Amino acid sequence: MKEMPSLTTKILIEIREEMKGVREEITCVRQEVHATRRELSERIDATNERLDLVARRQTESEVRLSTEIVALGGAVERLTQAYRADRALEGDVADLKQRVSKLERHQA
């Protein structure tokens, strides 16, 4: 005849079975953690690539803007010189107008 397992043996068997379940759950959680780490790593890598691209584009834009600002400064300087030259000629033009007026009065 077979002996009936004692209460302690039954409890130990139940604990062992529960431990198997806990181990399986731990294994599943570990797999999920690893998968999440891989996914996050891929996302971080993709984000870093996009940030690098944005940084390059920003630098290129800054260089273009700097170049255009320098060109604009040159254009403003040329306009200023032309304006000053025009202002300098105003006196000569006024003088010539007076001379022409005198000549016209003498001929009339």
Secondary structure, DSSP 4 states (H G I P E B T S, - for coil): -PPPPPHHHHHHHHHHHHHHHHHHHHHHHHHHHHHHHHHHHHHHHHHHHHHHHHHHHHHHHHHHHHHHHHHHHHHHHHHHHHHHHHHHHHHHHHHHHHHHHHHHHHH-
